[in-house]
Amino acid sequence: MMALRTCNSASARLRNSLLLLLGLLWLSPTAHAQDTLRVELGDSVQVTLPKKEKEKRKGVFRGVAVGADIVGPIMKAFGSEWALMEVVARVNLKEKFFPIAEVGLGVADHEGRDIDNRFNVHAPYFRVGMDYNINKNTRGNRLFAGVRYGISAFNYDLTSPTPLTDPVWKTSQPFNYESMRATAQWAEVLFGLETRIWKMVRVGWDVRFKFRITQTTGEVGPPWFIPGFGKNDTSGWGGTFKVMVEL
């Protein structure tokens, strides 16, 4: 009878040892310590197993983020003729799709090179779009490809401190055109990178190619600068460097 109990006890210890070994082999070294699953083996052996990263957060909605682009204020501080200063709000869907809205203020104060005139604008703009995370194994990093649609309706001034003189008739007249109305629509395609630097704080940059869709102008011609787009042309390059807080 004693030999039977000894045999059963040895078998139980051997079974628990094998189960413990299998549980330890299943541990993932990249999982977070706070995301664990407790498993009891037999009467006395316990193993704590981390959940898989993909099971950490389920569902479509994964949170929101707000932030701002710091390139515009830096350009303005260093005396640039124009700058775009914007804030952003973004939704995270399944860690893949990121609908985003960007609202900003475009400012420009440009002095003409050929004639003595000055262009001035101070107006808002608005963009909406979507980013797609093409990085399969994020680990806090995201690699984005995205699109934007932008629009701005604004007033601009084109003035000169000295009157313009007709080269033929030698007559002069003031050159002061203020609050001329203009609108513009454009599209953007972008590529960017984003990473987590501390808890909920993330930073990221992107490079954008912009192309104008429509434009209306004032009575003396198109504006030198479009809020949200940049220097007025049929197309151009741009970029942002954002600091984000993800909730």
Phi, psi and omega in degrees: 000317178297321180295324180293318179293322179297319179296316180296320180294319178295321178296319180295317179297319179296318179297314181295323179295317179296317179295321178296318179298316178297321179294319179293325177294335182278349181298138178261122182290345182263356183284158179276144184295330184282347181256083187235161179231124183268129181233130178259133180242114180069212183268339189226340185269130179231140178229136177256118185248133177285146174289156174291148182302322183290346178263000184297314182227121182251165179098171182281312184280122182244005177129179179231162177217146175230152181187192183210152175272130183260357181293314182302308179300325178293316177301316181295320181295331181265014171082025177295148179293337181213160180199153175242122180240118190219156172242156185226154172223137189217148177246140178257118178244108176061021180061018180235313184252133185228084172300140188216147174233136180234123180238131184210181179234124177258129181232143177208141175218097191241130177260129182298147181269325185273317178234162185278082176221168183222133176255136182217135176210149180206094191209156180277166173212168185214136175228146171228155180180198183214135171251146177238127181276111182265005177270114185288318181254091193292306185049038181091351181252146178226140178242115191253144160235136186206173179225154177220149168241127183239152179211145175211136172239122192210163172250143178222156181246142173225107188228164177220135180287342179240145179295154176272138182251129177290124183293339182266305185271352177059027177263154181240148175211149180297149177237087181220102178243111185242151177055040173287136186268138177212157175223158177206145172231144181208169177234155180223143168241142187218161173223133184207170181227142180219145180215158176272132178251336179193116177047251182270359185268129180230152173231152180197157178229159175212156174244134187233141168252126185245142173220135185285141179258304179222160178202137168241149187229170178280185189288342181250018175116176185290153178288152178289333187220141176244121178303128181092335181258316184112205178302135188287118175201174179291333178204168179181173180251153176203186180186166178222159170226108189253147168248124187238148170244120184258125183253000000 
